[in-house]
């Protein structure tokens, strides 16, 4: 069965828009769990545009694993090693972007990433790398000792030609190298079906779409509908 991680970043976006204390990301996470979420994902950005430090500390106390998305910076590695989430997903981050625009270039930054991955693993944190479905990036990820990769599905979600085949081949290659395969970005009820069929896929992380659907359905029901699609 494919696990569903629900990203609750944009509950915090809504909260911060008015500087209020509501809606509470922790409460949203609890509703997501009721709907069938197997884990909660949250990205603590450098500029704290949505999730804040105290949100991560509270989310760490949930009954399901916390997947802490973070840039590969000294600040974030130190914070992660202090609070010890179940997993850390290293992602690229630019201040001016609206959302993560692509995968982490592990080939370019392999020397810096190696030491950070080792520190996180020493803290007994499971490390994943958010990367494009590119064989070179996957090979370097394996050499760096990250046990998990999360394939960036953004181009697929935007309708890029040949992207599903590229994701399929990437998942096969990652399996061959002994990596656990996750995927995410831009997934909806309409386009998630083919992704569910990727070879060896263990987990999907979905956020913006589910929080958007929650405006109409409520978080619990929005998550429940996605979970049903993953179990077919």
N, CA, C and O of each residue as an XYZ file, in Angstrom:
928
protein
N       0.833     -1.191      0.000
C       0.000      0.000      0.000
C       0.875      1.251      0.000
O       1.849      1.325      0.748
N       0.538      2.220     -0.823
C       1.301      3.459     -0.908
C       0.901      4.391      0.233
O      -0.282      4.652      0.456
N       1.899      4.882      0.943
C       1.643      5.815      2.042
C       1.341      7.208      1.479
O       1.862      7.603      0.437
N       0.488      7.935      2.199
C       0.151      9.305      1.825
C       0.647     10.264      2.899
O       0.208     10.217      4.048
N       1.573     11.134      2.501
C       2.007     12.213      3.366
C       1.278     13.488      2.964
O       1.272     13.852      1.788
N       0.669     14.164      3.919
C      -0.089     15.377      3.630
C       0.712     16.593      4.091
O       1.055     16.721      5.266
N       0.999     17.473      3.148
C       1.748     18.699      3.437
C       0.767     19.787      3.881
O      -0.157     20.134      3.145
N       0.971     20.318      5.080
C       0.031     21.286      5.640
C       0.585     22.720      5.610
O       0.104     23.584      6.344
N       1.584     22.973      4.772
C       2.189     24.313      4.691
C       1.159     25.421      4.500
O       1.235     26.465      5.146
N       0.199     25.189      3.611
C      -0.679     26.294      3.207
C      -1.824     26.550      4.182
O      -2.572     27.516      4.029
N      -1.957     25.686      5.181
C      -2.802     26.058      6.320
C      -2.111     27.207      7.057
O      -2.760     28.153      7.502
N      -0.798     27.110      7.177
C      -0.022     28.185      7.807
C      -0.017     29.443      6.939
O      -0.005     30.555      7.466
N      -0.024     29.278      5.615
C      -0.111     30.435      4.718
C      -1.370     31.236      5.005
O      -1.330     32.463      5.096
N      -2.491     30.531      5.146
C      -3.767     31.178      5.439
C      -3.735     31.854      6.812
O      -4.225     32.973      6.969
N      -3.172     31.190      7.776
C      -3.055     31.773      9.112
C      -2.240     33.075      9.080
O      -2.637     34.085      9.662
N      -1.111     33.030      8.398
C      -0.191     34.164      8.410
C      -0.704     35.352      7.606
O      -0.245     36.479      7.795
N      -1.668     35.098      6.696
C      -2.186     36.180      5.855
C      -2.797     37.304      6.676
O      -2.770     38.465      6.266
N      -3.342     36.963      7.826
C      -3.946     37.968      8.698
C      -3.211     38.120     10.028
O      -3.614     38.913     10.878
N      -2.135     37.360     10.202
C      -1.402     37.442     11.446
C      -2.152     36.896     12.641
O      -1.906     37.293     13.780
N      -3.081     35.971     12.368
C      -3.894     35.391     13.431
C      -3.248     34.113     13.966
O      -2.173     33.717     13.517
N      -3.905     33.481     14.915
C      -3.438     32.195     15.435
C      -4.197     31.039     14.799
O      -3.929     29.878     15.108
N      -5.128     31.340     13.929
C      -5.931     30.312     13.251
C      -5.870     30.541     11.744
O      -5.635     31.672     11.318
N      -6.070     29.521     10.928
C      -6.219     28.108     11.308
C      -4.896     27.512     11.789
O      -3.821     27.908     11.338
N      -4.991     26.582     12.683
C      -3.825     25.993     13.336
C      -3.315     24.790     12.523
O      -4.061     23.828     12.334
N      -2.068     24.821     12.040
C      -1.535     23.689     11.267
C      -1.563     22.367     12.042
O      -1.766     21.305     11.454
N      -1.362     22.435     13.344
C      -1.388     21.215     14.151
C      -2.786     20.587     14.140
O      -2.925     19.371     14.010
N      -3.805     21.414     14.274
C      -5.180     20.911     14.218
C      -5.495     20.366     12.826
O      -6.151     19.334     12.684
N      -5.018     21.073     11.804
C      -5.218     20.594     10.423
C      -4.583     19.226     10.234
O      -5.163     18.351      9.591
N      -3.395     19.041     10.790
C      -2.706     17.754     10.687
C      -3.528     16.649     11.340
O      -3.579     15.529     10.833
N      -4.166     16.957     12.454
C      -4.989     15.947     13.133
C      -6.188     15.538     12.285
O      -6.556     14.364     12.255
N      -6.797     16.498     11.597
C      -7.903     16.161     10.691
C      -7.403     15.331      9.508
O      -8.086     14.411      9.059
N      -6.203     15.662      9.003
C      -5.630     14.891      7.893
C      -5.405     13.444      8.315
O      -5.643     12.523      7.533
N      -4.951     13.245      9.535
C      -4.724     11.890     10.045
C      -6.043     11.134     10.141
O      -6.101      9.947      9.820
N      -7.102     11.811     10.581
C      -8.423     11.180     10.626
C      -8.878     10.746      9.231
O      -9.579      9.746      9.082
N      -8.471     11.508      8.212
C      -8.842     11.180      6.840
C      -8.010     10.079      6.228
O      -8.307      9.612      5.128
N      -6.955      9.651      6.937
C      -6.144      8.543      6.446
C      -4.705      8.876      6.144
O      -3.982      8.024      5.628
N      -4.256     10.089      6.444
C      -2.856     10.440      6.197
C      -1.941      9.528      7.000
O      -2.156      9.307      8.192
N      -0.924      9.004      6.341
C       0.047      8.138      7.011
C       1.187      8.936      7.623
O       1.941      8.423      8.450
N       1.308     10.193      7.213
C       2.347     11.058      7.734
C       2.006     12.505      7.421
O       1.131     12.783      6.601
N       2.700     13.422      8.077
C       2.515     14.847      7.843
C       3.834     15.443      7.370
O       4.896     15.168      7.929
N       3.744     16.261      6.332
C       4.917     16.937      5.780
C       4.778     18.434      6.007
O       3.688     18.992      5.876
N       5.888     19.079      6.349
C       5.893     20.528      6.531
C       7.273     21.062      6.161
O       8.296     20.473      6.509
N       7.281     22.186      5.449
C       8.521     22.797      4.959
C       8.783     24.082      5.739
O       8.039     25.056      5.620
N       9.829     24.074      6.521
C      10.245     25.277      7.250
C      11.206     26.059      6.364
O      12.389     25.732      6.263
N      10.676     27.096      5.726
C      11.503     27.891      4.816
C      12.361     28.897      5.580
O      12.057     29.287      6.707
N      13.432     29.293      4.926
C      14.349     30.258      5.518
C      13.629     31.547      5.913
O      13.932     32.132      6.952
N      12.668     31.997      5.080
C      11.975     33.253      5.365
C      10.720     33.062      6.223
O      10.014     34.027      6.515
N      10.441     31.804      6.630
C       9.296     31.481      7.488
C       7.991     32.025      6.901
O       7.154     32.552      7.634
N       7.819     31.899      5.599
C       6.630     32.469      4.955
C       5.346     31.747      5.336
O       4.262     32.325      5.259
N       5.459     30.491      5.744
C       4.258     29.781      6.196
C       4.535     29.032      7.505
O       4.191     29.536      8.574
N       5.132     27.875      7.450
C       5.434     27.125      8.664
C       6.495     27.858      9.492
O       7.437     28.439      8.954
N       6.315     27.814     10.811
C       7.252     28.447     11.735
C       7.927     27.376     12.601
O       7.494     26.224     12.636
N       8.974     27.774     13.283
C       9.731     26.839     14.117
C       8.814     26.141     15.129
O       8.894     24.927     15.317
N       7.951     26.920     15.771
C       7.090     26.336     16.796
C       6.072     25.350     16.207
O       5.623     24.432     16.893
N       5.710     25.548     14.924
C       4.818     24.587     14.267
C       5.501     23.224     14.159
O       4.903     22.191     14.460
N       6.757     23.238     13.726
C       7.501     21.986     13.565
C       7.645     21.274     14.906
O       7.485     20.056     14.983
N       7.945     22.023     15.953
C       8.100     21.434     17.279
C       6.804     20.758     17.726
O       6.841     19.669     18.300
N       5.664     21.392     17.470
C       4.381     20.799     17.836
C       4.048     19.592     16.953
O       3.565     18.573     17.447
N       4.306     19.710     15.651
C       3.997     18.621     14.723
C       4.823     17.372     15.028
O       4.415     16.253     14.718
N       5.959     17.575     15.624
C       6.811     16.441     16.002
C       6.101     15.523     17.000
O       6.458     14.352     17.128
N       5.109     16.045     17.697
C       4.411     15.272     18.729
C       3.206     14.498     18.185
O       2.496     13.848     18.952
N       2.972     14.561     16.887
C       1.843     13.856     16.299
C       1.993     12.344     16.411
O       3.078     11.828     16.681
N       0.883     11.648     16.199
C       0.885     10.185     16.297
C       1.423      9.507     15.037
O       1.611      8.290     15.024
N       1.673     10.280     13.982
C       2.227      9.738     12.739
C       3.570     10.410     12.469
O       3.863     11.453     13.053
N       4.387      9.830     11.593
C       5.710     10.400     11.318
C       5.635     11.815     10.735
O       4.731     12.136      9.963
N       6.598     12.650     11.120
C       6.747     13.980     10.547
C       7.867     13.951      9.524
O       8.994     13.562      9.828
N       7.544     14.367      8.313
C       8.524     14.524      7.246
C       8.862     16.012      7.169
O       8.053     16.809      6.694
N      10.032     16.378      7.626
C      10.462     17.763      7.721
C      11.209     18.160      6.448
O      12.356     17.764      6.242
N      10.541     18.951      5.593
C      11.191     19.449      4.383
C      12.048     20.660      4.743
O      11.629     21.527      5.510
N      13.257     20.706      4.177
C      14.187     21.763      4.563
C      15.247     21.961      3.498
O      15.594     21.042      2.757
N      15.751     23.179      3.441
C      16.921     23.451      2.613
C      18.145     22.866      3.316
O      18.159     22.707      4.537
N      19.164     22.552      2.531
C      20.377     21.954      3.098
C      21.306     23.046      3.619
O      22.380     23.283      3.067
N      20.871     23.705      4.693
C      21.663     24.767      5.299
C      22.079     24.355      6.709
O      21.488     23.455      7.305
N      23.099     25.020      7.229
C      23.567     24.731      8.583
C      22.462     24.963      9.609
O      22.301     24.182     10.547
N      21.693     26.053      9.421
C      20.617     26.374     10.349
C      19.603     25.243     10.420
O      19.210     24.820     11.507
N      19.180     24.753      9.257
C      18.142     23.729      9.228
C      18.650     22.380      9.714
O      17.921     21.653     10.388
N      19.877     22.038      9.385
C      20.442     20.770      9.857
C      20.533     20.776     11.378
O      20.197     19.785     12.028
N      20.987     21.888     11.945
C      21.091     21.991     13.402
C      19.718     21.882     14.058
O      19.566     21.209     15.077
N      18.718     22.542     13.476
C      17.362     22.500     14.017
C      16.808     21.077     13.951
O      16.206     20.592     14.909
N      17.016     20.416     12.814
C      16.525     19.049     12.648
C      17.182     18.102     13.648
O      16.507     17.266     14.249
N      18.477     18.228     13.825
C      19.189     17.349     14.754
C      18.735     17.580     16.192
O      18.842     16.690     17.036
N      18.233     18.770     16.461
C      17.751     19.095     17.800
C      16.377     18.484     18.070
O      16.153     17.898     19.130
N      15.453     18.620     17.107
C      14.087     18.141     17.352
C      13.861     16.699     16.896
O      12.914     16.048     17.335
N      14.737     16.201     16.009
C      14.710     14.810     15.561
C      13.361     14.353     14.991
O      12.699     13.505     15.590
N      12.948     14.899     13.849
C      11.746     14.377     13.171
C      12.021     12.968     12.645
O      13.169     12.529     12.586
N      10.968     12.280     12.270
C      11.145     10.948     11.698
C      12.009     10.996     10.447
O      12.880     10.147     10.257
N      11.768     11.991      9.591
C      12.490     12.087      8.322
C      12.739     13.541      7.955
O      11.986     14.434      8.340
N      13.800     13.757      7.209
C      14.085     15.065      6.624
C      14.211     14.897      5.118
O      14.935     14.025      4.637
N      13.503     15.734      4.387
C      13.605     15.743      2.932
C      14.322     17.022      2.525
O      13.809     18.121      2.732
N      15.504     16.876      1.949
C      16.294     18.025      1.531
C      15.810     18.504      0.172
O      15.762     17.740     -0.792
N      15.451     19.785      0.111
C      14.862     20.362     -1.102
C      15.613     21.628     -1.488
O      16.232     22.258     -0.631
N      15.570     22.016     -2.770
C      16.139     23.308     -3.159
C      15.216     24.424     -2.687
O      14.011     24.225     -2.538
N      15.784     25.581     -2.457
C      14.952     26.680     -1.966
C      15.500     28.016     -2.452
O      16.682     28.321     -2.296
N      14.596     28.811     -3.051
C      14.935     30.174     -3.464
C      13.895     31.117     -2.879
O      12.702     30.814     -2.887
N      14.340     32.249     -2.377
C      13.419     33.174     -1.709
C      12.324     33.674     -2.635
O      11.188     33.870     -2.203
N      12.653     33.884     -3.908
C      11.689     34.518     -4.807
C      10.689     33.541     -5.411
O       9.729     33.975     -6.048
N      10.880     32.229     -5.233
C       9.978     31.267     -5.858
C       8.662     31.183     -5.093
O       8.616     31.364     -3.876
N       7.582     30.900     -5.845
C       6.283     30.691     -5.203
C       6.202     29.320     -4.567
O       5.609     29.149     -3.502
N       6.803     28.343     -5.229
C       6.862     26.981     -4.729
C       8.136     26.357     -5.256
O       8.801     26.940     -6.112
N       8.486     25.193     -4.766
C       9.704     24.525     -5.215
C       9.625     24.273     -6.711
O       8.677     23.657     -7.199
N      10.627     24.754     -7.436
C      10.548     24.774     -8.896
C      11.194     23.579     -9.575
O      11.052     23.413    -10.787
N      11.879     22.766     -8.845
C      12.537     21.604     -9.441
C      13.257     20.812     -8.376
O      13.165     21.109     -7.185
N      13.977     19.798     -8.822
C      14.683     18.950     -7.877
C      16.005     19.547     -7.426
O      16.546     20.463     -8.047
N      16.500     19.006     -6.341
C      17.792     19.401     -5.804
C      18.902     18.880     -6.715
O      18.867     17.724     -7.136
N      19.882     19.724     -7.020
C      21.008     19.327     -7.867
C      22.062     18.664     -6.987
O      23.019     19.307     -6.555
N      21.877     17.377     -6.730
C      22.784     16.673     -5.830
C      24.166     16.488     -6.458
O      25.163     16.380     -5.743
N      24.230     16.452     -7.785
C      25.537     16.334     -8.444
C      26.383     17.579     -8.189
O      27.563     17.483     -7.852
N      25.774     18.733     -8.352
C      26.497     19.991     -8.183
C      26.919     20.222     -6.732
O      28.008     20.736     -6.474
N      26.058     19.843     -5.789
C      26.313     20.155     -4.383
C      26.683     18.915     -3.563
O      26.502     18.902     -2.345
N      27.195     17.882     -4.220
C      27.417     16.601     -3.548
C      28.370     16.689     -2.357
O      28.161     16.007     -1.353
N      29.401     17.508     -2.451
C      30.357     17.587     -1.351
C      29.714     18.191     -0.105
O      29.909     17.694      1.004
N      28.953     19.255     -0.292
C      28.279     19.892      0.838
C      27.180     18.997      1.395
O      26.995     18.914      2.609
N      26.454     18.330      0.509
C      25.354     17.473      0.937
C      25.839     16.259      1.723
O      25.169     15.801      2.648
N      26.990     15.750      1.354
C      27.491     14.532      1.999
C      27.610     14.707      3.506
O      27.155     13.852      4.265
N      28.216     15.802      3.947
C      28.410     16.009      5.382
C      27.084     16.236      6.102
O      26.902     15.788      7.234
N      26.166     16.926      5.448
C      24.870     17.192      6.066
C      24.041     15.923      6.183
O      23.372     15.704      7.193
N      24.083     15.090      5.155
C      23.374     13.809      5.202
C      23.931     12.942      6.324
O      23.172     12.302      7.053
N      25.233     12.920      6.463
C      25.861     12.117      7.517
C      25.444     12.606      8.903
O      25.187     11.797      9.794
N      25.376     13.925      9.089
C      24.965     14.468     10.395
C      23.525     14.100     10.724
O      23.213     13.753     11.863
N      22.648     14.176      9.730
C      21.247     13.822      9.961
C      21.096     12.334     10.278
O      20.318     11.955     11.154
N      21.832     11.512      9.572
C      21.770     10.070      9.823
C      22.323      9.726     11.200
O      21.811      8.827     11.868
N      23.364     10.434     11.629
C      23.915     10.211     12.963
C      22.898     10.556     14.055
O      22.941     10.008     15.156
N      21.974     11.482     13.726
C      20.908     11.850     14.661
C      19.712     10.908     14.538
O      18.662     11.157     15.130
N      19.866      9.836     13.778
C      18.826      8.814     13.575
C      17.596      9.391     12.872
O      16.457      9.057     13.200
N      17.859     10.266     11.896
C      16.810     10.854     11.065
C      16.914     10.243      9.673
O      17.996     10.186      9.088
N      15.798      9.795      9.157
C      15.787      9.224      7.808
C      15.875     10.347      6.787
O      15.101     11.302      6.847
N      16.804     10.243      5.856
C      17.053     11.326      4.906
C      16.520     10.962      3.531
O      16.759      9.865      3.026
N      15.790     11.903      2.931
C      15.388     11.755      1.532
C      15.831     12.994      0.763
O      15.985     14.076      1.330
N      16.029     12.813     -0.520
C      16.453     13.904     -1.396
C      15.391     14.115     -2.468
O      15.012     13.176     -3.168
N      14.915     15.348     -2.593
C      13.890     15.697     -3.572
C      14.600     16.032     -4.882
O      15.232     17.081     -5.003
N      14.493     15.131     -5.865
C      15.272     15.287     -7.091
C      14.417     15.063     -8.334
O      13.350     14.452     -8.278
N      14.912     15.571     -9.448
C      14.267     15.311    -10.731
C      14.524     13.869    -11.141
O      15.496     13.265    -10.688
N      13.665     13.303    -11.997
C      13.839     11.910    -12.415
C      14.968     11.766    -13.433
O      14.737     11.417    -14.591
N      16.170     12.035    -12.989
C      17.354     12.037    -13.840
C      18.343     10.980    -13.337
O      18.686     10.988    -12.154
N      18.810     10.072    -14.199
C      19.684      8.979    -13.748
C      20.936      9.445    -13.010
O      21.340      8.817    -12.031
N      21.550     10.527    -13.458
C      22.759     11.016    -12.787
C      22.452     11.459    -11.362
O      23.193     11.135    -10.434
N      21.355     12.202    -11.189
C      20.987     12.661     -9.856
C      20.672     11.477     -8.936
O      21.030     11.486     -7.758
N      20.012     10.478     -9.475
C      19.670      9.292     -8.692
C      20.933      8.534     -8.288
O      21.054      8.085     -7.148
N      21.858      8.395     -9.211
C      23.110      7.687     -8.922
C      23.904      8.389     -7.820
O      24.424      7.739     -6.913
N      23.994      9.703     -7.903
C      24.733     10.456     -6.886
C      24.016     10.377     -5.537
O      24.662     10.275     -4.494
N      22.682     10.425     -5.557
C      21.916     10.304     -4.317
C      22.256      8.997     -3.606
O      22.429      8.974     -2.388
N      22.349      7.919     -4.367
C      22.696      6.623     -3.789
C      24.113      6.638     -3.223
O      24.358      6.097     -2.144
N      25.034      7.248     -3.935
C      26.422      7.302     -3.480
C      26.577      8.144     -2.219
O      27.469      7.895     -1.408
N      25.707      9.141     -2.055
C      25.757      9.989     -0.867
C      25.189      9.312      0.376
O      25.337      9.821      1.487
N      24.545      8.174      0.190
C      24.043      7.413      1.328
C      22.652      7.764      1.785
O      22.228      7.344      2.861
N      21.917      8.542      0.971
C      20.522      8.837      1.323
C      19.686      7.599      1.002
O      19.733      7.113     -0.128
N      18.930      7.080      1.956
C      18.168      5.848      1.696
C      16.923      6.051      0.849
O      16.363      5.090      0.323
N      16.481      7.320      0.712
C      15.212      7.608      0.041
C      15.400      8.752     -0.950
O      16.140      9.698     -0.683
N      14.725      8.658     -2.094
C      14.598      9.803     -2.992
C      13.117     10.090     -3.185
O      12.288      9.180     -3.177
N      12.799     11.362     -3.358
C      11.438     11.764     -3.727
C      11.500     12.368     -5.119
O      12.116     13.414     -5.321
N      10.870     11.716     -6.068
C      10.896     12.180     -7.452
C       9.964     13.371     -7.642
O       8.801     13.338     -7.239
N      10.485     14.409     -8.253
C       9.724     15.626     -8.518
C       8.767     15.379     -9.681
O       9.201     15.112    -10.802
N       7.467     15.469     -9.413
C       6.455     15.186    -10.440
C       5.863     16.463    -11.032
O       4.836     16.413    -11.708
N       6.497     17.598    -10.784
C       5.959     18.873    -11.247
C       5.822     18.974    -12.751
O       4.801     19.454    -13.244
N       6.827     18.532    -13.491
C       6.762     18.606    -14.955
C       5.667     17.703    -15.495
O       4.961     18.064    -16.436
N       5.527     16.511    -14.887
C       4.438     15.606    -15.261
C       3.092     16.282    -15.034
O       2.216     16.239    -15.898
N       2.930     16.906    -13.872
C       1.661     17.538    -13.530
C       1.313     18.679    -14.474
O       0.140     18.993    -14.676
N       2.338     19.295    -15.048
C       2.125     20.396    -15.983
C       1.945     19.912    -17.421
O       1.808     20.725    -18.335
N       1.945     18.594    -17.626
C       1.655     18.028    -18.933
C       2.833     17.869    -19.866
O       2.640     17.731    -21.073
N       4.054     17.883    -19.344
C       5.240     17.740    -20.195
C       5.251     16.376    -20.871
O       5.012     15.354    -20.228
N       5.528     16.365    -22.157
C       5.558     15.131    -22.928
C       6.663     14.193    -22.490
O       7.784     14.628    -22.229
N       6.357     12.913    -22.409
C       7.341     11.894    -22.060
C       7.711     11.841    -20.599
O       8.564     11.043    -20.210
N       7.089     12.673    -19.774
C       7.506     12.761    -18.371
C       7.110     11.526    -17.570
O       7.831     11.129    -16.654
N       5.982     10.917    -17.897
C       5.584      9.722    -17.163
C       6.576      8.582    -17.408
O       6.939      7.858    -16.481
N       7.008      8.428    -18.653
C       8.003      7.396    -18.964
C       9.317      7.686    -18.238
O       9.979      6.775    -17.741
N       9.672      8.941    -18.186
C      10.897      9.344    -17.490
C      10.812      9.001    -16.000
O      11.778      8.513    -15.413
N       9.660      9.255    -15.401
C       9.459      8.916    -13.995
C       9.492      7.400    -13.780
O      10.055      6.910    -12.801
N       8.884      6.678    -14.707
C       8.872      5.212    -14.636
C      10.298      4.659    -14.658
O      10.661      3.831    -13.822
N      11.096      5.116    -15.609
C      12.471      4.637    -15.730
C      13.309      5.039    -14.521
O      14.171      4.283    -14.072
N      13.048      6.236    -13.999
C      13.784      6.707    -12.825
C      13.473      5.836    -11.613
O      14.371      5.494    -10.843
N      12.214      5.481    -11.447
C      11.829      4.632    -10.315
C      12.481      3.251    -10.422
O      12.947      2.702     -9.423
N      12.512      2.700    -11.624
C      13.168      1.407    -11.830
C      14.651      1.480    -11.492
O      15.184      0.600    -10.817
N      15.312      2.526    -11.962
C      16.746      2.697    -11.730
C      17.034      2.867    -10.241
O      17.988      2.295     -9.713
N      16.200      3.657     -9.573
C      16.383      3.869     -8.132
C      16.240      2.564     -7.361
O      17.007      2.297     -6.436
N      15.265      1.757     -7.740
C      15.086      0.450     -7.103
C      16.328     -0.418     -7.288
O      16.767     -1.100     -6.362
N      16.877     -0.384     -8.480
C      18.068     -1.174     -8.787
C      19.228     -0.787     -7.876
O      20.055     -1.627     -7.521
N      19.283      0.491     -7.498
C      20.360      0.986     -6.639
C      20.033      0.829     -5.155
O      20.827      1.217     -4.299
N      18.868      0.264     -4.852
C      18.501      0.015     -3.467
C      17.869      1.191     -2.754
O      17.832      1.220     -1.524
N      17.371      2.163     -3.504
C      16.742      3.343     -2.920
C      15.239      3.139     -2.763
O      14.609      2.480     -3.590
N      14.668      3.700     -1.709
C      13.216      3.726     -1.577
C      12.694      4.919     -2.367
O      13.269      6.007     -2.317
N      11.605      4.710     -3.094
C      11.099      5.737     -4.006
C       9.819      6.384     -3.467
O       8.832      5.708     -3.178
N       9.869      7.712     -3.341
C       8.700      8.529     -3.042
C       8.499      9.483     -4.222
O       9.358      9.570     -5.100
N       7.385     10.189     -4.249
C       7.128     11.147     -5.326
C       6.184     12.229     -4.831
O       5.464     12.045     -3.849
N       6.197     13.363     -5.527
C       5.279     14.430     -5.176
C       5.530     15.716     -5.922
O       6.605     15.923     -6.486
N       4.550     16.566     -5.923
C       4.505     17.933     -6.458
C       3.476     18.031     -7.583
O       3.598     17.387     -8.625
N       2.464     18.852     -7.338
C       1.454     19.140     -8.351
C       0.433     18.045     -8.570
O      -0.288     18.080     -9.567
N       0.343     17.080     -7.680
C      -0.557     15.953     -7.889
C      -1.977     16.268     -7.428
O      -2.189     16.939     -6.418
N      -2.946     15.763     -8.201
C      -4.366     16.007     -7.958
C      -5.136     14.688     -8.063
O      -4.563     13.646     -8.384
N      -6.427     14.750     -7.791
C      -7.259     13.565     -7.983
C      -7.185     13.082     -9.439
O      -7.213     11.879     -9.702
N      -7.094     14.016    -10.367
C      -7.157     13.686    -11.795
C      -5.860     13.088    -12.338
O      -5.904     12.263    -13.251
N      -4.713     13.484    -11.798
C      -3.464     13.026    -12.417
C      -2.667     12.048    -11.563
O      -1.596     11.609    -11.980
N      -3.160     11.697    -10.384
C      -2.367     10.855     -9.496
C      -2.352      9.390     -9.933
O      -1.415      8.662     -9.602
N      -3.381      8.943    -10.674
C      -3.498      7.532    -11.035
C      -2.256      6.919    -11.650
O      -1.770      5.905    -11.150
N      -1.715      7.507    -12.736
C      -0.514      6.928    -13.340
C       0.698      6.941    -12.417
O       1.561      6.069    -12.525
N       0.780      7.909    -11.514
C       1.907      7.974    -10.592
C       1.843      6.834     -9.582
O       2.873      6.293     -9.179
N       0.635      6.475     -9.180
C       0.456      5.360     -8.252
C       1.071      4.078     -8.817
O       1.497      3.201     -8.064
N       1.113      3.977    -10.139
C       1.614      2.766    -10.786
C       3.124      2.756    -11.006
O       3.641      1.815    -11.610
N       3.844      3.766    -10.539
C       5.300      3.768    -10.695
C       5.910      2.568     -9.975
O       5.459      2.212     -8.886
N       6.922      1.944    -10.560
C       7.512      0.746     -9.958
C       8.067      1.002     -8.557
O       8.880      1.903     -8.352
N       7.616      0.201     -7.606
C       8.174      0.256     -6.267
C       7.846      1.494     -5.458
O       8.448      1.717     -4.407
N       6.905      2.307     -5.922
C       6.578      3.540     -5.210
C       6.047      3.225     -3.813
O       5.160      2.386     -3.652
N       6.598      3.907     -2.806
C       6.197      3.659     -1.417
C       5.399      4.800     -0.805
O       4.600      4.574      0.103
N       5.602      6.026     -1.289
C       4.955      7.160     -0.624
C       4.750      8.317     -1.586
O       5.593      8.587     -2.441
N       3.620      8.996     -1.434
C       3.347     10.254     -2.134
C       3.182     11.350     -1.099
O       2.575     11.143     -0.048
N       3.727     12.519     -1.405
C       3.523     13.690     -0.556
C       2.761     14.737     -1.355
O       3.217     15.196     -2.402
N       1.588     15.105     -0.841
C       0.679     16.002     -1.559
C       0.206     17.078     -0.596
O      -0.184     16.777      0.532
N       0.239     18.333     -1.037
C      -0.125     19.417     -0.143
C      -1.101     20.424     -0.697
O      -2.271     20.430     -0.315
N      -0.635     21.287     -1.604
C      -1.425     22.429     -2.056
C      -2.798     22.030     -2.561
O      -3.790     22.682     -2.235
N      -2.871     20.969     -3.354
C      -4.160     20.539     -3.896
C      -5.114     20.117     -2.782
O      -6.286     20.494     -2.790
N      -4.620     19.345     -1.833
C      -5.493     18.857     -0.762
C      -5.981     19.991      0.132
O      -7.134     19.986      0.562
N      -5.123     20.954      0.414
C      -5.556     22.087      1.238
C      -6.552     22.938      0.456
O      -7.477     23.500      1.043
N      -6.374     23.038     -0.860
C      -7.340     23.758     -1.697
C      -8.689     23.054     -1.700
O      -9.732     23.696     -1.571
N      -8.667     21.741     -1.847
C      -9.916     20.977     -1.820
C     -10.603     21.060     -0.460
O     -11.828     20.979     -0.366
N      -9.811     21.220      0.580
C     -10.366     21.300      1.925
C     -11.262     22.521      2.114
O     -12.125     22.530      2.992
N     -11.058     23.552      1.291
C     -11.944     24.720      1.348
C     -13.384     24.301      1.081
O     -14.315     24.860      1.661
N     -13.568     23.318      0.204
C     -14.899     22.858     -0.175
C     -15.345     21.619      0.596
O     -16.522     21.475      0.924
N     -14.401     20.728      0.882
C     -14.752     19.419      1.432
C     -14.414     19.257      2.909
O     -14.965     18.385      3.580
N     -13.519     20.083      3.412
C     -12.926     19.838      4.718
C     -11.694     18.966      4.554
O     -11.634     18.152      3.632
N     -10.717     19.121      5.424
C      -9.448     18.406      5.261
C      -9.643     16.894      5.354
O      -9.081     16.145      4.554
N     -10.421     16.452      6.311
C     -10.591     15.016      6.499
C     -11.150     14.351      5.244
O     -10.640     13.312      4.824
N     -12.173     14.921      4.646
C     -12.780     14.339      3.448
C     -11.858     14.458      2.248
O     -11.774     13.529      1.445
N     -11.165     15.577      2.107
C     -10.244     15.764      0.976
C      -9.137     14.712      0.998
O      -8.774     14.154     -0.037
N      -8.613     14.455      2.182
C      -7.556     13.448      2.327
C      -8.121     12.054      2.092
O      -7.479     11.218      1.458
N      -9.308     11.809      2.598
C      -9.936     10.491      2.450
C     -10.119     10.141      0.967
O      -9.892      9.000      0.566
N     -10.524     11.110      0.168
C     -10.722     10.847     -1.262
C      -9.400     10.529     -1.952
O      -9.343      9.652     -2.814
N      -8.338     11.237     -1.576
C      -7.035     10.946     -2.168
C      -6.535      9.578     -1.724
O      -5.987      8.821     -2.525
N      -6.719      9.272     -0.477
C      -6.285      7.973      0.044
C      -6.977      6.836     -0.693
O      -6.359      5.805     -0.961
N      -8.250      7.012     -1.023
C      -8.983      5.989     -1.763
C      -8.350      5.747     -3.123
O      -8.275      4.605     -3.576
N      -7.896      6.805     -3.777
C      -7.256      6.661     -5.082
C      -5.927      5.935     -4.994
O      -5.511      5.292     -5.958
N      -5.252      6.027     -3.853
C      -3.959      5.365     -3.686
C      -4.103      3.890     -3.351
O      -3.152      3.124     -3.504
N      -5.276      3.485     -2.898
C      -5.459      2.096     -2.478
C      -6.161      1.247     -3.528
O      -6.375      0.053     -3.320
N      -6.518      1.857     -4.654
C      -7.183      1.075     -5.695
C      -6.172      0.211     -6.427
O      -6.538     -0.525     -7.345
